[in-house]
C-alpha cells in the first residue's frame, strides 16, 4: 500500500485485467462478427483465395512500397520518433516530444514520425519550429490518425507493415516516447531487428524513465522466467531528456556519417 502511494502507479490486479478484457476485448476477439458491407476482412476469410486475387493484393502492396521508396530515398541522416497519438499540446509528454524533435532538427537530422497527432505531432512540430526537415508517414485508420500540420510532406499508407518498414529503413536511430500498443509494436519491431542483426546496430532510446519503469520491471520478470537471456536485457537505453538522446545518437555515428549533418 505504501509503495503504491509513493510512486502513484496504478497496478492492475488479475481481477481488474479480466474485467477489462471481458468489457472491452472479449467481443472483438471471440464474438467478432465482421460487418457485411464493404468488409475486406469478411471477403478475404469467407471465400477461397485465388492466385489472381492474391496477385492483385501483392500489386497494391508493391505499389505502396514503391511510393515509400521513391519519396524517402532522398533523405539525409534521419531519426524516427515513435509515440502515442493521444497526448495534447501542453501535456508533459507532448512537450517532451516537441523538445525532442527540436533537439534533433537543430543537430541536423531529418525527423520522421508516424505523421499523426500526439507525440508524433509534437516531434514534427518541434522540428518544424526549429527550422528542420520533418516528414509524417501517416496510416489510414478509422479514428485518431489524421495527418498533422507540422510536416514538410505527409505520405499516406494503408498497410501498417509497409509503413513500419519505411520508418525503420531510413533512420539511423529510433527515439521512443511514451505510448500505447502501436508504440510498443514499433519499439519491439526495432528491438527484434537489431537483436537479430537484420539492421544496425542503431541506437534505440526510450525517453521518460518514469513511464518506462514498468517495461524495465517486466523485462526483469521475463528474464527470471527464462525468455530473456542476460545479454538481451537492456536492449534500449532509457534517458530522461532529449539532450541525452541526441548525445547518444551523435556518439554512435561513424565520423563520415556525422560529417553529413548540417546543424542549424
C-alpha positions as CSV (number, residue, x, y, z in Angstrom):
1,X,0.0,0.0,0.0
2,X,2.8,2.4,0.9
3,X,4.7,1.7,-2.4
4,X,1.5,2.4,-4.4
5,X,1.1,5.7,-2.6
6,X,4.7,6.8,-3.1
7,X,5.1,6.1,-6.8
8,X,1.5,6.7,-7.7
9,X,1.5,3.9,-10.2
10,X,-1.8,2.0,-10.9
11,X,-1.2,-1.7,-10.7
12,X,-3.9,-3.9,-12.1
13,X,-5.0,-6.9,-10.2
14,X,-5.7,-10.2,-12.1
15,X,-9.4,-9.5,-11.5
16,X,-9.2,-5.9,-12.9
17,X,-7.4,-7.2,-16.0
18,X,-10.0,-10.0,-16.5
19,X,-12.8,-7.4,-16.1
20,X,-11.3,-5.1,-18.7
21,X,-10.9,-8.0,-21.1
22,X,-14.5,-9.0,-20.6
23,X,-15.7,-5.5,-21.1
24,X,-13.6,-4.2,-24.0
25,X,-11.9,-7.1,-25.8
26,X,-13.9,-10.3,-25.5
27,X,-16.4,-9.4,-28.2
28,X,-13.8,-8.2,-30.6
29,X,-11.6,-11.3,-30.1
30,X,-14.2,-14.1,-29.6
31,X,-17.6,-12.9,-30.7
32,X,-16.4,-11.0,-33.7
33,X,-18.9,-10.5,-36.4
34,X,-17.4,-8.7,-39.4
35,X,-19.6,-6.1,-41.0
36,X,-21.3,-7.4,-44.1
37,X,-21.0,-4.2,-46.1
38,X,-17.6,-3.3,-47.6
39,X,-15.5,-5.5,-45.4
40,X,-12.3,-6.7,-47.0
41,X,-11.7,-9.0,-44.0
42,X,-15.1,-10.7,-44.4
43,X,-14.5,-11.3,-48.1
44,X,-10.9,-12.4,-47.5
45,X,-11.9,-15.0,-44.8
46,X,-15.1,-16.3,-46.3
47,X,-14.1,-17.0,-49.9
48,X,-11.4,-19.2,-51.4
49,X,-8.4,-17.2,-52.3
50,X,-7.2,-17.4,-55.9
51,X,-3.8,-16.8,-57.3
52,X,-5.2,-13.9,-59.3
53,X,-6.7,-12.2,-56.2
54,X,-3.6,-12.6,-54.2
55,X,-1.6,-11.2,-57.1
56,X,-3.8,-8.1,-57.1
57,X,-3.2,-7.7,-53.3
58,X,0.5,-8.1,-53.9
59,X,0.4,-5.4,-56.6
60,X,-1.2,-3.0,-54.1
61,X,1.4,-3.8,-51.5
62,X,4.2,-3.4,-54.1
63,X,2.8,0.0,-55.2
64,X,2.8,1.2,-51.6
65,X,6.4,0.1,-51.1
66,X,7.5,1.8,-54.4
67,X,5.8,5.0,-53.2
68,X,7.6,5.0,-50.0
69,X,11.0,4.2,-51.5
70,X,10.6,6.9,-54.1
71,X,9.5,9.6,-51.7
72,X,12.0,8.9,-48.9
73,X,15.1,7.9,-50.9
74,X,16.5,11.4,-50.9
75,X,16.6,11.8,-47.2
76,X,19.8,12.7,-45.4
77,X,20.6,11.5,-41.9
78,X,17.3,10.9,-40.2
79,X,15.9,9.7,-36.9
80,X,12.4,8.3,-36.3
81,X,10.4,9.4,-33.3
82,X,7.7,6.9,-32.1
83,X,5.0,7.8,-29.6
84,X,1.3,8.0,-28.6
85,X,-1.3,9.7,-30.7
86,X,-3.2,10.7,-27.5
87,X,-1.2,13.5,-25.9
88,X,-2.4,17.0,-26.2
89,X,-0.5,20.3,-26.5
90,X,0.7,21.5,-23.1
91,X,0.7,18.0,-21.6
92,X,4.2,16.9,-20.3
93,X,4.8,14.1,-22.8
94,X,3.6,16.2,-25.7
95,X,6.1,18.9,-24.7
96,X,8.8,16.4,-24.1
97,X,8.3,15.1,-27.7
98,X,8.3,18.6,-29.0
99,X,11.6,19.3,-27.4
100,X,13.0,16.0,-28.8
101,X,12.0,16.9,-32.3
102,X,13.6,20.3,-31.9
103,X,16.8,19.0,-30.5
104,X,17.4,16.5,-33.4
105,X,16.4,19.1,-36.0
106,X,18.9,21.5,-34.6
107,X,21.6,18.8,-34.7
108,X,20.9,18.5,-38.5
109,X,18.7,15.3,-38.5
110,X,15.6,14.9,-40.6
111,X,12.8,13.9,-38.2
112,X,10.4,11.2,-39.2
113,X,7.2,10.2,-37.4
114,X,4.0,8.3,-38.0
115,X,2.5,11.7,-39.0
116,X,-0.5,11.7,-36.7
117,X,-1.4,13.7,-33.6
118,X,0.0,13.5,-30.1
119,X,3.7,12.7,-29.6
120,X,4.1,12.4,-33.4
121,X,2.7,15.8,-34.0
122,X,4.8,17.2,-31.2
123,X,8.0,15.8,-32.6
124,X,7.2,17.1,-36.1
125,X,6.2,20.5,-34.6
126,X,9.4,20.8,-32.6
127,X,11.5,20.0,-35.7
128,X,9.5,22.4,-37.8
129,X,9.7,25.3,-35.3
130,X,13.5,24.7,-35.2
131,X,13.7,25.1,-38.9
132,X,14.5,21.5,-39.6
133,X,13.2,19.0,-42.2
134,X,10.4,16.7,-41.0
135,X,8.1,14.2,-42.6
136,X,5.0,12.3,-41.5
137,X,4.2,8.7,-42.6
138,X,0.5,8.6,-42.0
139,X,-1.6,5.5,-41.7
140,X,-5.2,5.3,-42.8
141,X,-7.3,4.4,-39.7
142,X,-11.0,4.7,-38.7
143,X,-10.1,7.2,-35.9
144,X,-7.3,9.1,-34.2
145,X,-4.9,9.1,-37.1
146,X,-5.1,12.3,-39.2
147,X,-2.1,14.0,-40.7
148,X,-0.7,16.8,-38.5
149,X,0.1,20.2,-40.0
150,X,3.7,20.3,-38.9
151,X,5.3,18.3,-41.7
152,X,7.1,19.3,-44.9
153,X,5.2,16.5,-46.5
154,X,2.8,13.6,-45.4
155,X,2.9,10.2,-47.1
156,X,-0.2,8.1,-46.6
157,X,0.0,4.3,-46.1
158,X,-2.7,1.6,-45.9
159,X,-0.6,-1.2,-44.7
160,X,1.0,-1.0,-41.2
161,X,3.9,-3.3,-42.1
162,X,4.8,-1.2,-45.2
163,X,4.8,2.0,-43.1
164,X,6.9,0.4,-40.4
165,X,9.5,-0.6,-43.0
166,X,9.8,3.0,-44.1
167,X,10.0,4.3,-40.5
168,X,12.9,1.9,-39.8
169,X,14.6,1.7,-43.2
170,X,15.6,5.4,-43.5
171,X,16.7,6.2,-39.9
172,X,19.9,5.8,-38.1
173,X,18.3,5.9,-34.6
174,X,14.9,5.3,-33.1
175,X,13.6,7.5,-30.3
176,X,10.6,6.1,-28.4
177,X,8.4,8.4,-26.5
178,X,5.7,7.2,-24.1
179,X,2.9,5.4,-26.0
180,X,0.5,2.5,-26.2
181,X,0.0,-0.6,-28.3
182,X,1.2,1.0,-31.6
183,X,4.3,2.5,-29.9
184,X,5.1,-0.8,-28.2
185,X,4.7,-2.6,-31.6
186,X,7.2,-0.2,-33.2
187,X,9.6,-0.4,-30.2
188,X,9.7,-4.2,-30.3
189,X,9.9,-4.3,-34.1
190,X,13.0,-2.2,-34.0
191,X,14.4,-4.1,-31.0
192,X,13.9,-7.5,-32.7
193,X,15.5,-6.4,-35.9
194,X,18.5,-5.1,-34.0
195,X,18.7,-8.2,-31.8
196,X,18.6,-10.5,-34.9
197,X,21.2,-8.4,-36.8
198,X,18.8,-7.6,-39.5
199,X,19.5,-3.9,-39.2
200,X,22.1,-1.7,-37.4
201,X,23.0,-1.9,-34.7
202,X,21.4,1.5,-34.3
203,X,20.6,3.4,-31.1
204,X,17.2,2.5,-29.6
205,X,16.3,5.1,-27.0
206,X,13.4,5.3,-24.6
207,X,12.7,8.8,-23.3
208,X,11.0,9.2,-19.9
209,X,12.3,7.0,-17.1
210,X,9.1,7.0,-15.0
211,X,7.0,5.9,-17.9
212,X,9.3,3.1,-19.0
213,X,9.9,1.7,-15.4
214,X,7.1,-0.8,-15.9
215,X,8.7,-2.1,-19.1
216,X,12.0,-2.5,-17.3
217,X,10.4,-4.4,-14.5
218,X,8.6,-6.7,-16.9
219,X,11.8,-7.5,-18.8
220,X,13.3,-8.4,-15.4
221,X,10.4,-10.7,-14.7
222,X,10.6,-12.3,-18.2
223,X,14.4,-12.8,-17.6
224,X,13.5,-14.7,-14.5
225,X,11.1,-16.9,-16.5
226,X,13.9,-17.7,-18.9
227,X,12.7,-16.0,-22.1
228,X,15.3,-13.2,-21.9
229,X,19.0,-14.0,-21.9
230,X,21.3,-11.8,-19.9
231,X,22.7,-10.1,-23.0
232,X,19.2,-9.2,-24.2
233,X,18.3,-7.2,-21.1
234,X,18.9,-3.5,-21.6
235,X,18.1,-3.7,-25.3
236,X,17.3,0.0,-25.2
237,X,18.8,3.0,-23.4
238,X,16.4,4.8,-21.1
239,X,17.1,8.5,-20.8
240,X,15.3,11.5,-19.3
241,X,16.0,14.3,-21.7
242,X,16.1,15.0,-25.4
243,X,19.7,16.2,-25.0
244,X,20.8,12.8,-23.6
245,X,19.1,11.0,-26.5
246,X,20.7,13.3,-29.0
247,X,24.2,12.9,-27.5
248,X,23.9,9.2,-27.6
249,X,23.0,9.2,-31.2
250,X,25.8,11.6,-32.1
251,X,28.3,9.5,-30.2
252,X,27.2,6.4,-32.1
253,X,27.6,7.8,-35.6
254,X,30.7,7.0,-37.8
255,X,32.8,10.1,-38.5
256,X,32.0,10.2,-42.2
257,X,28.3,9.9,-41.5
258,X,28.4,12.6,-38.8
259,X,30.1,14.9,-41.3
260,X,26.9,14.7,-43.4
261,X,25.0,16.5,-40.7
262,X,24.3,20.3,-41.1
263,X,23.5,21.7,-37.7
264,X,21.1,24.6,-37.7
